[in-house]
Amino acid sequence: MCIENQGRSQGGLLGLKAPPPPKRGKRKKLGKKIVLAEAERKGKRRKKRKVITGSAYRWPKGQPIPYTFRESDKDWHRLIQDGLSLWEEETCLRFKENRGSSFAKDKIEFIRGSGCYSSVGRTGGTQKISIGHGCDDKGIVSHEVGHALGFWHEQSRPDRHNIFERYIMGGTEGNFAKRSDLEADGMGLPYDLGSVMHYGPNAFTIDWDQITIITKDSKYQRSIGQRLGPSFIDVKQINRLYCHHMCQGTSVICLNGGYADTNNCDRCKCPPGLGGPNCASVEPSEDPFCGGELLANTGLWQHLTHRGAKKCNWKIKTEGNHRIRFILDSVSYSCSTTCQGFVEIKHNSDFQQIGFRACCDEHGIEVISEQAEILVISDPQGVKVGAFTLRYIADTGSGAPLPKPPPPAWIPGRENRAFRGVQNKGGVIEKFILNSIPRVRDPDRPVESVASILTDYFASSLLGVNKRRRK
């Protein structure tokens, strides 16, 4: 059993503990490669955050973003539209298919290229997003569209610490490059382990038994790389980037990182697990027979045992100024490297951030909360019935709860500063960022799926990316 007294939030992402060396005799498997325009290949790779700077990279505010399809496959169209809906449902953004006699100078063209890739930000003219074979998932669509809206990868931020390059497939190191403050802006929001823009543990690995990204706090290892859809922080960043003007002057007051919903300015958009008129209450559960508020007592361990197929939310708090000690005794969900169905526990001071997610046979995880309350979310995601057992108690010996962190400084419009000193007019540099290939190829198109891998590999080689020296 391990015990951790968490004194900080997620802050530093990646720790220094190296994974075991690659096993001998294993066949190396290819990951997707980064494909770069000539201007980007010659540019320096430096540090920092998530949203690309420069107003030239923004789509016009208040106008639908035009898109077209190169292929005629209707099922593929619906998949992409489902991915676009993930952004429309949570932000003021709207997408409109550009067809018939209508013509848009700047638009997105969805193609079935070799894998999944997109430019970062609006590049001008027709820009391509590839949703190739093996990328047929609406969460992956939302990831690639996130790039076109202006997102770098989350792990490009400086507070990610180290990436284990010795396990990264040659030629793909650019996917892990840090971005400078001239290139990126965090929009006043913290590092997001749950971002749809974050790579998973096996991204671009030389062997699926080896991992390239290790979280500093091991409890969060299965939380990174989700492709269920944009996270709360992803959505909040886009709303700040494109929709900040929508709710100016609203009187709604939101707590715990909530903010006025840009699709209805009279209500709050709350972090997962929280609800009510001002994000101070527990979010209602899908199942009326689970969830709610629980009270942790001093001197008496209590149990929370749950089994079910629907999403359920609990808020556990204490009377008095005490932290909460809890032990996760058992977990039973569909086990995977990145949890699809899970129990999630938010125990840090900032409820905007994802909690740690558990889905495998984890047990005996003991933690002391930072505040006098924690959130527990069970979300099987329809994969199968999920179950967990949790013990909790008000801890009188761990000191007073930490104060909630003040909101990071955010200056609206700062993200529109010139990129790398280039004036906005004509200063667009095209960048292609490829998502990691799913382990399961498209079973109906095995030839195209394999060709997709090889095409990306040789495209990288021809561009000279594979010749980059490793540090």
N, C-alpha and C positions, 0 to 999 in steps of 0.2 A: 504494500500500500504506500502511495506517495502522498505527501501533504504539501500544499503550496499556499503561501500567504501572498496573494496578489496585491502588490503595491502600486502597480502601474497598469495603464490600459495597453492596447495592442501595440502601439508605438513601433518598436523594432520588430520587423517581420521575421527575418531569417537569421538563424543562429549559426554557430561555428562548428557544431558537431557534425563531423563528416560521416556519410553512410559507409557501409562496408564496401570493399573493393569489388569490381565486377567479377562475376563467376567465370572461371575458365571454361572454354568449350561452348559457351553460349553464343547463339547466332545473333549478331547485331541486327536490330530492327530500325528502319528509317523513320525519322520524324519529318514533319513538314519543314521546309526551309524558308528563310526570309528572302524575298526578292525585292531588290532596291533599284530605284531609278538612278541614273548615273550621278546626278547632282547629290543624292543622298549618300551614295557610296563614298564620294570624295569628302563628305563633311565629317567633322569630328563628332564622336559620340561622347556625350558628357552626362550630366546628372539630372534628375529631379522628377516632377510629379505626373499629372494625368491629362489635363486639358491643354491642347495645343494653343499657343498664344498667337494673336494676330487676328483682327476682325476680318481679314480677307478669307479666312478659313471657315467663317460662319455662314450658315444658310440664312436667308433673309427672315427676320422675325415677323410673325403674324401671317406668313404665307405657307401653304402646303408645299412640302418637298416633293418635286416630281420624280417619278421613277418609271422605268420600262422593263420589259422582259425580252431577252433575246430568244429564249426557247419557248415552245408552245405547250409544254407539259402543264396541264391544269392543276394536277396534284402538287407539283413543284411551286406553282403560283400561289396556291392556298397556303403552303408551308411558309413561304416568304411573307405573305400577308399576315399570317399568325405571328411571325416574328416582329413585324412592324407594329402590330396591335399591342405588343408588350410595352412599347414606348408610348403609343397613343393613349393607352388607358391610364398611364401614370403621369403624363406631362401634357403641356399645351401643344406639343408637336402634332402635326397631321401630315400624312403622306397621301399623294394622289397619283394614280396611274396616268401617265401621259400617253394617250392613244388617239387614234383618229387623226383629224386635221390639226389638233392642238400641238403646239410646239413650245418647248422650254429650252432656253439656251443652256442652262445648268441643270443637270439631272443625274440621277443614279440609274445605271443599267445593270440589272442582275443577269449574270451569265453562269453557265455550268462550266467553269474553267477547271484548271488543275488544282483542286483543293479549295480552301476557304481563305479569301484575302480581301483586303480593302485598303484604299487610300486613307490617310488621316486628315479629317476635315474636308471642307469643300475645295476642290481643286480647280473648278471652272470647266465649263463644257460638259461632255459626257464622261462620267467617271464610273468605273466598273467595280462591282462587288461580286466576287465569285462565290457561289454556293454549289460546290462540286459534289460528285458522288462521295458518300461517306460523311458529308457535312449536313445531311438532311435532318436538322433539328432546329426548332424555332428559337431555342436558347442560343445556338451558334449563330443563327441569323441576327439575333439582337446584339450579339458580340460584334459581328462585322459591321452592322449598321452603326453601332457605338463608335467605331473607328471613323466612319464617314461623318458622324456628327461632331467629331473633334477629340475623341479619347485616344490617348496612348494606352499601352498596357499598364495595369496597376503596379506590377512589379518593376516598372521603370522609375518609380519614386526612389529618393535617396535613402529613406528610412527602411528599406528592405534588407539592408546589410548585405550578406554574401549569397552568391549563387555558386553552386558547385560545378564549375566549368569542365572539370575533368570527366563529368558524366554527360556533357552536352554534345550532341552530334555535331561534327565539324561542319562549319558553314552556317550554323543557326544561332551563333552567339549574339547576333544583332537583335534578336527577339528579347534579349535580357539587358540590352543597353540602357543605362541610366540617361535621363534627359535633364538638361540644364534649366535654370530658372528662366532663361531666355526662350526656351522651347515649350515650357509647360507651366501650368498653374494648378494648385490644389483646390481652388475655389473656396478656401477657408474651411475645408472638411478633412477629417482624419483619414489615415491609411485604412483601406477597406479590404480585409481578408475575404469578405464575401462577395466582392465585386464580380460581375459577369465578365469583366475585362481582365481578371486575374488568371494566370496560368495555374494548372493543376500540378500535383507533385511530380508527375512523370513527363512534363513538357520537354519535347525534343531530346529525350533520353536515348543513350546508345543501347539500352536494354530495358525492357519493361519491368525487370526485377530491380532496377536501380532508379533512384529518384534524383531530380535535379533541384528541387525547391524544398527546403526543410524549414518549417516554422520555428521561430525561437521558442515559443511555448508549444510543447508537443501536443497539448490538448487540441490545438487548432489545425493539426496536420490534415485531417479529413474535411476541413471546412473550405479549403482553397480550391479553386477551379470549377465552381458550380456553373452549370449552363441551364439552370431552370429559368433564368430571366434576370433583368437588371435588378440590382440590390437597392435598398432604400437610399444609400449614399449615391449610387450611380444616378438614380432618378433625381435626387436633390441637386446634384451637380448640373444635370441637364436643365432642370427648372431654373436654376440660377443663371445658367448660360443663355438660355433662350426665352425664358418665361418670367423673368424677374419683374417686368413691367405689369404683368397681369393683375397682381393683387396689391399694388401700391395703394395705401390709404385704407386697407382693410382693418377692422377693429378686432378681428379674431386673435386670441392669445393662445399660443401652443407651447407646451412644455416638453422637456426631455428630447430636444432636437426636432420636434415636430414643427410644421410650418403651414401656412395657408395653402390649401390645395388649389393648384392653378386651373383645375377643371371645375372648381366650385370654391370661390374665395371665402365663403361664409363658414367653411369647415376646415378642420385641421387634417393634414396628412401626417400620420403618426408612424413611428418606427414599429416594425413587426413585434407583436406581443403587447402593444399598448393601444388604447382606444379612448373612447369617451370624447366629450366636447373639447378637451384641452390636452389630450394624450397623457393624462394622469392615472387613468384606470386601466384595468386589464382588457385586452382585446377580446371581444366575444368569440367563443369557440364555434366551430362548425357543428359539433355534437353538443346539444343542450345538456347532456348528462355528464359532461366533463369540464374541467377548467374552473376558473374563478380565483378569488383571493383567499390565501391561507395565512395563518399567523404562526410564526415561529416563537416558541416559548423558551425561557431560560431553564436549564436543569432537566429538560425532558426532550429526548429525541422523538421526532414524529416521522411518519412514513408517508410518502406519496407513491402509490403504485398505479400504473395505468397500462391498459391494453386496448387498442382500437385502431380503426382505419381512417379516421377523420382528424383534421387538425384541431388541436386543443391547446389552450393557453392558460397558464397559471402565473399569478404574482404572489410571491411569498415575502412577507414583511415582518418586522418585529415591533413590539411595543417598547418604547424607550430607544435610546441611542446606541444600538448594538449592531454589529455585523452578523452575518449568517454563515455558519459552518454547514456544509452539506457534503454528503458522500453519495456518489453515483454507484449503486450496488450492482445493478445489472442493466444490460441493454440488449434489445433484440429487434433489429431492423434489417433490411436488405443490406448486407455488408459490401462496401465498395471503397476504392481508393479515395474518391471524393464522394461524400455521402449524398445519396439521392433522397432517401427517406431517413429521418433522423429525430433524435431528441436534441434540442439546442438549449443551452443554459447561458443566459446573460448575467454575468456577475461583476462586470466592471462598472466604472462610474459613468460611462457614456453609452446609453442605450441605443444610440444611432448605429453603433458598430455591431457586427454579427457576434453572437455568442459562440462558444465552442460547440461543435456538432459531433455527436457520437452515433454510430450506426453498427459497429461490429461488437465483438464480445468484450467490450471494455467494462471493467468493474474496479471498484476500490479507488476511484478518482476522488480525492478529498480536497476541497477548496474552501477558503474563507473569502466571502464577498468583500468588495470595496465599499459598498453602501449598505444601508439597512433594509435592502430589498433586492430580490433577484427575480428574473423572468425565466420561466420554463415553457418551452414550446415543443410539442410533439407533432411532427408533420411527416407521415408516411409517404406522402406524395402519390398515393394510389398504387405504390409498388406492391405492398402487402401490409398486413396488420403489423403495427409496431408496438413495442412494449418496453417499459423501463421501471426501475424501482429506485427511489431516491430517499435518503434520510436527511433531515435538516434540524437545526437547533439554533437558538439565539446564542451567540458566542460572547461571553462577558469578559474574556481575557485577551481579546485581540485589539483593543483600543477603539477609539471612536471611528465611525465611518468617515471615509474620505469625502471631501466636498465634491460636488459635481463639477467637472471641468468647465471653465468659462468658454464661450464660443470662440474659436480661432478667428483672428482678424480676417475680414473679407472686405475688399474694396470693389464694389461693382464696377465693371469696366476695365479693371486692371489686366484681365486676361486678353484684352484687345491690343496690348502694346505690340510694337513691331517685333517680328520673329527674327532672331539673329541679326538684328540691326537692319534688316531688309525692310524697306517701306512696303506697306500693304499692297499697293498697286503693282501687280506683276511679280510679287514676291513669293509666289506659290512654289513649293518644292514637293513633288509627288513622292509619297512613301507607301510601300505595300507592306502590310503586316499580316503574316499568315498565322492562322490558328493551328494548334497541334492536331494532328490527324487522330480521329477516334480510333480506338483499338479495334472495334468491330467494323469491318469494311461493309460496303453495301452488298448483301448477299445476292441481290438480283443482277448486279453489274460487277462481278469480280474483276473482269479484265480492265474496265475503266477505273476501278478503284486502285488497282496495282499501278496502272499507267499514271494515275494522278500522283502517286508517290515518286515514281521515277522521273516524271516531268519536272516536278519541283526540285528534285535533287540535281538533275543536270542543268536546269535553268540557273540554279545557284552557282554551280561550277563554272558555267559559261560567263557569268557576271563577275567571277573572281572572288565571290564571297568566301568560298571554301579555303582560299589561300590566306585568309586573315590569321595572323599569329594569335595564339592563346597566351593569356597572361599567366 
